[in-house]
Amino acid sequence: MAEVDSKRWGRVHDSENATLKQKVKAQNFALNEEKDANKQLKSDMASMMRRLVAIETVVHPAMCEEAEQKLGELGF
């Protein structure tokens, strides 16, 4: 009787272990996908920031000069 119970509990533990291993594998896969997405997001943000800096160096001074001229015309 004890041997039968032992085998039955062994199967239960094996089944639980297999289920947990599958869950861990799925979580690791999801984690790796999230890490890849974060890397892409960081790369995209860096690219946007570089573009913004390039735009600011070209557009911003011109806009400031135009605003100064208009203020000068208004007498400020």
C-alpha positions in Angstrom: 0.0 0.0 0.0 2.8 2.4 0.9 4.5 1.7 -2.4 1.4 2.4 -4.4 0.9 5.7 -2.5 4.6 6.6 -3.1 4.3 6.0 -6.8 1.0 8.0 -7.0 2.6 10.9 -5.2 5.7 10.6 -7.4 3.4 11.0 -10.5 1.7 14.0 -8.9 5.1 15.7 -8.2 6.3 14.8 -11.7 3.2 16.4 -13.1 3.5 19.5 -11.0 7.2 19.8 -11.9 6.4 19.5 -15.6 3.7 22.2 -15.3 6.0 24.5 -13.4 8.8 24.0 -15.9 6.4 24.9 -18.7 5.3 28.1 -16.8 8.9 29.1 -16.2 9.8 28.5 -19.9 6.8 30.6 -21.0 7.8 33.4 -18.5 11.4 33.4 -19.7 10.2 33.6 -23.3 7.9 36.6 -22.4 10.7 38.2 -20.4 13.1 37.9 -23.4 10.5 39.4 -25.7 10.0 42.3 -23.3 13.7 42.9 -23.1 13.9 43.0 -26.9 11.0 45.5 -27.0 12.7 47.7 -24.4 15.9 47.7 -26.4 14.0 48.7 -29.5 12.1 51.4 -27.5 15.4 52.8 -26.2 16.9 52.8 -29.7 13.8 54.6 -31.1 13.9 57.2 -28.3 17.5 57.9 -28.9 16.8 58.3 -32.6 14.0 60.7 -31.8 16.1 62.7 -29.4 18.9 63.0 -32.1 16.3 64.2 -34.6 14.8 66.7 -32.1 18.3 68.1 -31.4 18.9 68.5 -35.2 15.6 70.2 -35.7 16.1 72.6 -32.7 19.5 73.6 -34.0 18.0 74.5 -37.4 14.5 75.7 -36.7 14.7 77.2 -33.2 17.2 79.9 -33.9 15.3 81.0 -37.0 12.0 81.1 -35.0 13.7 83.2 -32.3 15.1 85.7 -34.9 11.7 86.0 -36.5 10.1 86.6 -33.1 12.7 89.2 -32.2 12.1 91.0 -35.5 8.3 91.1 -34.9 8.8 92.4 -31.4 11.2 95.0 -32.7 8.5 96.1 -35.2 6.0 96.4 -32.4 8.4 98.6 -30.5 9.3 96.3 -27.7 
